[in-house]
Amino acid sequence: MKTIDDKKELQKLATAIKKHRISKGITQQEAYNDTGIHFARIEQGNRNVNYLTLVKICRYFEIDPCEFFKEN
């Protein structure tokens, strides 16, 4: 079984979340104010996001979590 590169996977997640935030024209501060989630930490690729946080982010961006992972 191939080993997962944690840093690489976190960076892919960070890039995808940032892409969605920017496409909606939302700043990190606005996203934080709306959700209480520190997008800056996530978008740096330094924070491992738990399932519930990811679901909240997907709801905020109005995207189904399955679609989010299909795209990425």
N, C-alpha and C positions, 0 to 999 in steps of 0.2 A: 504494500500500500504506500502510495506517495505521501510524503510528509507535507503538511500545510505550512506555508510561510505566513505566520501570524501578521507580521508587519505589512506584507504585501496585501493580504486580504483586508486588513483594516484600512489601508490606503484606497483600495478599490471602493469600499463602502463610503469612505470620506468623500471621494470624488463624486460618487453618484448622488449623495445627499446634497453636496454643494451645487451640483448641476441642477437639481430640482429647485433648490432655493433661489438660485440666480434666475432660472427660467420664469419663476413667479414674480421676480422683481422685489424680493424680500431681503432685507439686510439681516445679518446675524442678530443684531440687537432686537429687531422687530420679531424675529422668530423666537427669541428668548422671551420677550415680553408676552407673546401670544401663548407660548407652551411651557415656559419654565425650564426648557431644555437648553443646555449650553452647546449650541451648534459649533462654536469656535473650537472647543475641545474635540468634538467629533470630527470636524473637517480637517483638523491637523493630523488625523490618523493615529492619535495617541489614546483614544478612549474606545474600549470594547463596549458596544452598545448592547444592552439586554433586549430581549424579545419585546417587552412592553414598551420600551422607549422607541424601538423601531416601528411598532404598530402606531404609536402616537405621531411619529414623524410622517408615516404614510397617510394617516388620516388628515394631518395638517396640510399635506400637499395634495390631498384628494386622489390618492393612488392606492390601489389594492396591493398589499404586501407581496402577493404572488406575482403581480405584474412588475413590481419593483425589482424582484430577484430575476425575473425573466429578462428584463432590460439589462441587467448588470451581471 
